[in-house]
Amino acid sequence: MTLAGFQTLDIIEEITRLDGSKYKEIGNLLHNGQAEYAVEEGMISEVRILKLNIPHSNSVQQYEQFVNEHFDVPAEVAIDHYQEWTRPPEMDQLVIQILSENKVS
């Protein structure tokens, strides 16, 4: 597996897990492509882009730093498993802030 390097995050997605529960994620087109592939392969149920080209705010930069420090992102779209970016409570609050800044509920 080749790693993609530093990830710049610029979209908001809604991911539906196999159990039907949903969550919102701050991602990019590579992440979205991997999620779309994961849907096709039955790893998750659905992915939807809610907003493209979100501003690169301080909140987005902080979350971007968290993702890049804690997760290895494959460079390929054809992934062998879907990795949900699990977040501690402070990162959940940061994502809520990003959703609010972008008027996504």
Backbone as CSV, one residue per row, in Angstrom:
resi,resn,N_x,N_y,N_z,CA_x,CA_y,CA_z,C_x,C_y,C_z
1,MET,0.840,-1.180,0.000,0.000,0.000,0.000,0.884,1.242,0.000
2,THR,0.656,2.121,-0.917,1.337,3.398,-0.992,0.509,4.433,-0.240
3,LEU,1.164,5.266,0.545,0.442,6.296,1.285,0.377,7.585,0.487
4,ALA,-0.698,8.327,0.700,-0.982,9.507,-0.107,-0.230,10.753,0.316
5,GLY,0.326,10.802,1.504,0.975,12.024,1.955,-0.026,12.956,2.619
6,PHE,0.378,14.191,2.848,-0.459,15.144,3.580,-1.782,15.373,2.873
7,GLN,-2.871,15.248,3.626,-4.213,15.401,3.084,-4.769,16.788,3.382
8,THR,-5.142,17.521,2.330,-5.833,18.793,2.462,-7.320,18.482,2.372
9,LEU,-8.079,18.916,3.362,-9.495,18.576,3.440,-10.340,19.745,2.935
10,ASP,-11.287,19.436,2.034,-12.055,20.525,1.428,-13.497,20.174,1.068
11,ILE,-14.002,19.044,1.554,-15.403,18.700,1.321,-16.030,18.170,2.612
12,ILE,-17.354,18.249,2.665,-18.102,17.659,3.772,-18.924,16.521,3.188
13,GLU,-18.801,15.342,3.806,-19.507,14.147,3.341,-20.413,13.621,4.450
14,GLU,-21.430,12.871,4.038,-22.229,12.106,4.982,-22.018,10.644,4.646
15,ILE,-21.578,9.868,5.628,-21.282,8.449,5.457,-22.358,7.643,6.185
16,THR,-22.906,6.635,5.506,-23.850,5.719,6.148,-23.159,4.387,6.350
17,ARG,-23.072,3.995,7.609,-22.462,2.713,7.958,-23.401,1.566,7.572
18,LEU,-22.893,0.347,7.626,-23.700,-0.831,7.282,-24.890,-1.005,8.219
19,ASP,-24.779,-0.533,9.460,-25.898,-0.663,10.406,-26.957,0.425,10.225
20,GLY,-26.746,1.313,9.237,-27.707,2.375,8.953,-27.427,3.685,9.660
21,SER,-26.529,3.695,10.636,-26.187,4.943,11.315,-25.352,5.820,10.376
22,LYS,-25.441,7.122,10.577,-24.760,8.084,9.698,-23.852,8.994,10.507
23,TYR,-22.835,9.490,9.848,-21.989,10.511,10.453,-21.463,11.411,9.354
24,LYS,-21.060,12.598,9.748,-20.498,13.548,8.784,-18.986,13.548,8.930
25,GLU,-18.311,13.678,7.799,-16.850,13.660,7.782,-16.348,14.812,6.926
26,ILE,-15.224,15.365,7.325,-14.534,16.383,6.538,-13.474,15.621,5.749
27,GLY,-13.584,15.634,4.442,-12.686,14.834,3.618,-12.174,15.602,2.414
28,ASN,-11.862,14.850,1.380,-11.412,15.423,0.111,-11.821,14.448,-0.992
29,LEU,-11.464,14.734,-2.215,-11.913,13.883,-3.305,-11.310,12.489,-3.252
30,LEU,-10.084,12.342,-2.742,-9.506,11.006,-2.578,-10.331,10.213,-1.560
31,HIS,-10.614,10.818,-0.429,-11.420,10.158,0.601,-12.789,9.794,0.043
32,ASN,-13.395,10.705,-0.706,-14.707,10.421,-1.282,-14.631,9.275,-2.282
33,GLY,-13.593,9.238,-3.098,-13.415,8.140,-4.054,-13.272,6.810,-3.339
34,GLN,-12.516,6.808,-2.242,-12.363,5.580,-1.460,-13.695,5.167,-0.836
35,ALA,-14.467,6.137,-0.355,-15.770,5.831,0.230,-16.728,5.302,-0.843
36,GLU,-16.697,5.882,-2.039,-17.540,5.384,-3.131,-17.157,3.938,-3.474
37,TYR,-15.866,3.671,-3.510,-15.393,2.307,-3.754,-15.858,1.377,-2.633
38,ALA,-15.780,1.860,-1.390,-16.217,1.066,-0.232,-17.706,0.729,-0.333
39,VAL,-18.512,1.642,-0.868,-19.938,1.358,-1.080,-20.078,0.228,-2.095
40,GLU,-19.378,0.334,-3.208,-19.450,-0.692,-4.261,-19.032,-2.060,-3.742
41,GLU,-18.091,-2.085,-2.794,-17.569,-3.342,-2.256,-18.309,-3.809,-0.996
42,GLY,-19.337,-3.085,-0.592,-20.137,-3.490,0.549,-19.508,-3.225,1.915
43,MET,-18.552,-2.296,1.984,-17.906,-1.971,3.262,-18.700,-0.948,4.061
44,ILE,-19.383,-0.046,3.363,-20.298,0.933,3.946,-21.527,0.982,3.047
45,SER,-22.597,1.615,3.528,-23.846,1.621,2.753,-23.943,2.754,1.746
46,GLU,-23.488,3.961,2.142,-23.682,5.118,1.270,-22.718,6.222,1.644
47,VAL,-22.391,7.049,0.658,-21.638,8.280,0.893,-22.267,9.361,0.017
48,ARG,-22.427,10.536,0.612,-22.949,11.681,-0.134,-22.072,12.890,0.150
49,ILE,-21.782,13.647,-0.886,-21.080,14.916,-0.693,-22.130,15.961,-0.348
50,LEU,-21.946,16.621,0.792,-22.884,17.648,1.231,-22.429,19.043,0.825
51,LYS,-21.119,19.251,0.758,-20.594,20.560,0.371,-19.179,20.403,-0.173
52,LEU,-18.924,21.068,-1.298,-17.611,21.061,-1.947,-16.862,22.357,-1.652
53,ASN,-15.563,22.299,-1.737,-14.706,23.486,-1.652,-14.991,24.349,-0.435
54,ILE,-15.014,23.720,0.747,-15.240,24.499,1.960,-14.027,25.384,2.231
55,PRO,-14.229,26.537,2.868,-13.092,27.416,3.182,-12.086,26.715,4.092
56,HIS,-10.829,27.020,3.891,-9.741,26.404,4.655,-9.551,27.181,5.959
57,SER,-10.577,27.144,6.814,-10.595,27.893,8.067,-9.600,27.316,9.069
58,ASN,-9.425,28.025,10.173,-8.573,27.542,11.252,-9.080,26.196,11.765
59,SER,-10.396,26.039,11.876,-10.982,24.771,12.340,-10.650,23.633,11.386
60,VAL,-10.761,23.884,10.093,-10.435,22.858,9.096,-8.954,22.509,9.186
61,GLN,-8.107,23.505,9.336,-6.669,23.252,9.446,-6.337,22.408,10.678
62,GLN,-7.012,22.665,11.795,-6.780,21.881,13.007,-7.218,20.425,12.800
63,TYR,-8.383,20.226,12.176,-8.875,18.866,11.945,-7.979,18.138,10.939
64,GLU,-7.549,18.868,9.928,-6.628,18.330,8.923,-5.354,17.820,9.604
65,GLN,-4.831,18.591,10.540,-3.622,18.198,11.264,-3.874,16.907,12.048
66,PHE,-5.028,16.820,12.713,-5.399,15.618,13.461,-5.442,14.401,12.537
67,VAL,-6.133,14.528,11.412,-6.253,13.402,10.475,-4.880,12.967,9.983
68,ASN,-4.053,13.928,9.601,-2.736,13.595,9.064,-1.794,12.997,10.105
69,GLU,-1.977,13.348,11.369,-1.125,12.795,12.430,-1.569,11.408,12.880
70,HIS,-2.862,11.087,12.733,-3.398,9.863,13.327,-3.793,8.763,12.342
71,PHE,-3.851,9.071,11.050,-4.316,8.073,10.086,-3.395,8.012,8.877
72,ASP,-3.174,6.790,8.404,-2.444,6.582,7.156,-3.470,6.483,6.038
73,VAL,-3.394,7.400,5.088,-4.352,7.426,3.989,-3.717,6.791,2.761
74,PRO,-4.311,5.698,2.266,-3.765,5.071,1.063,-3.876,6.008,-0.144
75,ALA,-2.944,5.921,-1.046,-2.984,6.735,-2.263,-3.985,6.181,-3.268
76,GLU,-4.341,4.910,-3.128,-5.229,4.250,-4.091,-6.692,4.439,-3.701
77,VAL,-7.554,4.450,-4.701,-8.997,4.482,-4.463,-9.482,3.080,-4.120
78,ALA,-8.921,2.054,-4.762,-9.329,0.659,-4.545,-8.704,0.155,-3.243
79,ILE,-9.368,0.437,-2.134,-8.872,0.073,-0.809,-9.336,-1.325,-0.416
80,ASP,-8.612,-1.965,0.502,-9.008,-3.311,0.929,-9.917,-3.284,2.150
81,HIS,-10.020,-2.132,2.824,-10.969,-1.948,3.928,-11.230,-0.459,4.080
82,TYR,-12.404,-0.141,4.607,-12.746,1.255,4.843,-12.402,1.596,6.284
83,GLN,-11.600,2.630,6.476,-11.206,3.050,7.818,-11.961,4.316,8.192
84,GLU,-12.856,4.193,9.167,-13.535,5.366,9.694,-12.540,6.133,10.552
85,TRP,-12.473,7.440,10.360,-11.571,8.267,11.156,-12.233,8.522,12.508
86,THR,-11.925,7.674,13.481,-12.509,7.822,14.813,-11.900,9.039,15.492
87,ARG,-12.772,9.763,16.203,-12.356,11.044,16.775,-12.587,11.073,18.276
88,PRO,-11.659,11.686,19.008,-11.920,11.960,20.423,-12.934,13.113,20.515
89,PRO,-13.532,13.314,21.697,-14.569,14.349,21.837,-14.167,15.742,21.353
90,GLU,-12.910,16.134,21.577,-12.508,17.479,21.140,-12.506,17.601,19.616
91,MET,-12.228,16.514,18.918,-12.281,16.542,17.460,-13.739,16.494,16.967
92,ASP,-14.604,15.793,17.706,-16.041,15.842,17.387,-16.533,17.283,17.459
93,GLN,-16.112,18.007,18.492,-16.523,19.405,18.636,-15.979,20.257,17.494
94,LEU,-14.779,19.966,17.056,-14.182,20.702,15.944,-14.972,20.450,14.657
95,VAL,-15.367,19.205,14.421,-16.174,18.887,13.236,-17.523,19.600,13.316
96,ILE,-18.136,19.630,14.504,-19.401,20.359,14.675,-19.195,21.834,14.335
97,GLN,-18.069,22.398,14.761,-17.747,23.795,14.442,-17.615,23.994,12.927
98,ILE,-16.941,23.076,12.242,-16.768,23.173,10.778,-18.127,23.076,10.091
99,LEU,-18.983,22.166,10.555,-20.326,22.049,9.976,-21.092,23.348,10.161
100,SER,-21.000,23.935,11.338,-21.673,25.208,11.620,-21.135,26.340,10.738
101,GLU,-19.819,26.411,10.616,-19.201,27.454,9.769,-19.684,27.350,8.327
102,ASN,-19.992,26.133,7.896,-20.391,25.902,6.500,-21.900,25.725,6.344
103,LYS,-22.646,26.027,7.419,-24.120,25.950,7.403,-24.635,24.592,6.950
104,VAL,-23.988,23.539,7.465,-24.407,22.159,7.215,-24.852,21.593,8.558
105,SER,-26.104,21.131,8.610,-26.598,20.607,9.896,-26.574,19.096,9.922
